Amino acid sequence: MVATGDYIMPRVNGVAFLDKPILYYWLQALAINLFGLNEWALRFFPALSGIVGCLMSYICGRKLFNRRTGILAALILGTTPLYFICAHYANLDLEVAAWISCTLLSFITAVRNPDRPRTSWLFATYIFAALAFLTKGMIGFAFPIMIVGSWMVLTWRWDLLKKTHLGAGFMLAFVIVLPWYTLAQHENPEFLHYFFVTQQVTRFLSAAEFNSHAPFWFYAPIVLLGFFPWTIFAVQSFYHSCKRVYKNIRLHHDELFLMLWFAIIFLFFSFPRSKTVGYILPVFPPLAMLTANYLVAKFSEVKPYYVRIIATIFASLSTVIAITLLALPRYGWFDIAAGATPYLTTIAVIFIAGAVISLLFIRRSFAALLSICCASVMTALLVLVLSASYLNTNTAKPLIEQVQALAKPEDEIVNYFKYYYDTPLYLQKRISVVADWHSPEVANKDNWRRELWNGMAFQKTDGWLFDEKTFWKKWHGKNRMFVFLNMNYFNQFESHTKKYFLLGRYNDIVLVSNRPV
């Protein structure tokens, strides 16, 4: 968008990308204009979204329960490993989770007083829902409607239909949402059908492998591990809230709302066959608030034997995590760069230290135990941030910088059977991509090839998206080519030619040219 000045239609390497709405891309373009083209700028708004989620948890936790609950809810959410990691990742999952959380927290805060709902919070609800809709589509409206509707049915709060300014609220939301959808439809007449029917409805209902095929229970371990160390208290807090709601639902409307929020979104994403880890992020704010409310309620009545039990559980789980981290580089379960090993070892030592301290020095103080849990995970996450450059092995940036120093305007830059998203980003120009675009398998795999292939229906792309036959004609032509080549395809590449010039290698990516430099 910054390069072309077209702020209506998102594009991937010059190809129309109609899978997602516009807000995430607008924010990224704004960050580039404000801070320049760098990783810090591209991660600015995801990080800001994570902070906003924590601040809203504090503000609304204080209004729904008390100040201590608000502070602890924000602290728990901010130190939730999966939430923290996603706030450092240039991806729209955390942003839509933040908007959905702000929508639901604004609503339940607005109707805290059943006789006089707070108008400012109600209109904030509609604004946040519209921003969620502009970030990820229908779930921005669907989740609030499902959760609020279920809550109204169970609490018999039908009177809210007259008090929540539905007409004016939805009018405000549509004023925010409709302009871009109208402009996108005008530019691509097939947009609305493709976006809502193909991408939103069919994608959810389809059995095709839109993303990783995973079993129904996939998100259970993700939440348990991603919420550590607060997982130790989460199950108890959920059970505690269930008992309170069951005994007297009228006194615990807020807890019921948070439970429905967690359960509905968790089940919604569990039913489809295709799942990705980031989808489940919206369940962490209510889980953090329920856990914080439980810990504050039980804080003064915790018995020493309970503290010892919790300390033992924390120490045991921390030890298991530490052993796993130490074993990862040794047994090669994942492809981890050698430079990441010292950081993983440091994180393992942090958890082992936390385990030892909790067992040897925490006897009776529940506050001290919570402090150890918090300090361990905070320190570990900060070390993880320092190791990010070693964990990110997919970037081609060092080779791209080499091309920037060598390439002339007439030279062609090519990705051969593997698309590296940062090549057009850092080069600030469209590149050529070689793939078998006519293969029947393209439509069945949710990857870079299908993203580009989907956009072919909306424009003519054979000038820069071509097959291998066309590539070799260009390779033997007059113009110089710089080719980014994954080692998995190196044998395939060499089977066509032995004459090439190797310019560099980074991880499993090599850079070759058909002309000497």
Protein Blocks (a to p, Z undefined) as FASTA:
>chain_A
ZZnopakbgceehiacfkbcfklmmmmmmmmmmnopafklmmmmmmmmmmmmmmmmmmmm
mmmmmmklmmmmmmmmmmgmklmmmmmcccfklmmmmmmmmmmmmmmmmmmpmmlccfkl
mmmmmmmmmmmmmmnojmlmmmmmmmmmmmmmmnopaklmmmnommmmmmmmmmmmmmmm
mmmmmmmmmlmmmmmmmmmmmmmmpmbdfbacddfklmmmmmmmmmpcklmmmmmmmmmm
mmmmmmommlmmmmmmmmmmmmmmmmmmmmpmbdcfklmmmmmmmmmmmmmmmmmmmmmm
ccfklmmmmmmmmmmmmmmmmmmmmmmmmnomaccdfklmmmmmmmmmmmmmmmmmmmmm
mmklmklmmmmmmmmmmmmmmmmmmmmmmmmmmbcklmmmmmmmmpcfkbccddehiacf
klmmmnopacdddddfkbfklmmpccfklmmmmmmmmocfklmpccfklmmmmmmmmbdc
dddddfklmmmmmmmoccdcdfbdehjaccddfbdZZ
